[in-house]
Amino acid sequence: MSLKQIADRDDVFARRYAYDDAEVLVADLGATGEASVDVLGDEAIVVFEDEDGPRQLELELPDGEGAEAFITNGVLTIEVGL
């Protein structure tokens, strides 16, 4: 799944920001319960709970180095160095 596919949903705000030294992916997941994100190679695996129950997303990351990901208050942020 890509960030564009998430952004195509009406209930999720997602955006990609490109800077000189990094790309940042941000998505408001609307998570209401536990949430976690792990980066494995060129993919981020996101597990969270919303009003529909538990969900898992696998996001393709842009090419780069040193991806860092975290979720705060239901907002997923992934920064990939270029």
CORGI-V71875 format. One record per pair of residues at least 12 apart in sequence whose ideal C-beta (glycine too) atoms are under 10 Angstrom apart, sorted by the first residue. I is the first residue (numbers start at 1). GAP is how many residues later the second one is. Records with the same first field share a line. If there is no record, write none. Layout:
# CORGI-V71875
I->GAP / GAP
This chain:
# CORGI-V71875
1->42 / 43 / 45 / 56 / 57 / 58 / 59
2->12 / 14 / 23 / 57 / 58 / 59 / 60
3->12 / 13 / 20 / 22 / 23 / 24 / 56 / 57 / 58 / 59 / 73 / 75
4->12 / 56
5->52 / 54 / 55
6->19 / 21 / 22 / 23 / 40 / 51 / 53 / 70
7->20
9->18
11->17 / 18 / 19 / 39 / 40 / 41
12->15 / 16 / 17 / 18 / 38 / 64
13->13 / 14 / 15 / 16 / 17 / 62
14->12 / 13 / 14 / 15 / 45 / 62
15->12 / 13
16->46 / 62
17->62
18->44 / 64
19->60 / 62 / 63
20->62
21->43 / 58 / 60 / 61
22->40 / 42 / 43 / 44 / 45 / 46 / 57 / 58 / 59 / 60
23->38 / 39 / 40 / 41 / 44 / 55 / 56 / 57 / 58 / 59
24->38 / 44 / 53 / 54 / 55 / 56
25->19 / 34 / 35 / 36 / 37 / 42 / 44 / 51 / 52 / 53 / 54 / 55
26->49 / 50 / 51 / 52 / 53
27->19 / 30 / 32 / 44 / 47 / 48 / 49 / 50 / 51
28->45 / 46 / 47 / 48
29->17 / 19 / 20 / 21 / 26 / 28 / 42 / 44 / 45 / 46 / 47
30->18 / 20 / 21 / 22 / 44 / 45
31->15 / 16 / 17 / 18 / 19 / 20 / 24 / 40 / 42 / 43 / 44 / 45
32->16 / 17 / 18 / 19 / 20 / 42
33->15 / 16 / 17 / 18 / 20 / 21 / 41
34->13 / 14 / 15 / 20 / 37
35->12 / 13 / 14 / 15 / 20 / 35 / 36 / 37 / 38 / 39 / 40 / 41
36->12 / 33 / 34 / 35
37->20 / 22 / 31 / 32 / 33 / 34 / 39 / 40 / 41
38->31
39->20 / 22 / 27 / 28 / 29 / 30 / 39 / 41
40->18 / 21 / 27
41->20 / 26
42->17 / 18 / 19 / 20 / 21 / 22 / 25 / 38
43->15 / 16 / 17 / 18 / 24
44->13 / 14 / 15 / 16 / 17 / 23 / 25 / 32 / 34 / 36
45->12 / 13 / 14 / 24
46->12 / 13 / 23 / 25 / 30 / 32
47->24
48->23 / 26 / 28
50->24
57->19
59->17 / 19
61->17 / 19
62->16 / 18 / 20
63->17 / 19
64->15 / 16 / 17 / 18
65->15 / 16 / 17
66->13 / 14 / 15 / 16
67->12 / 13 / 14
68->12 / 13
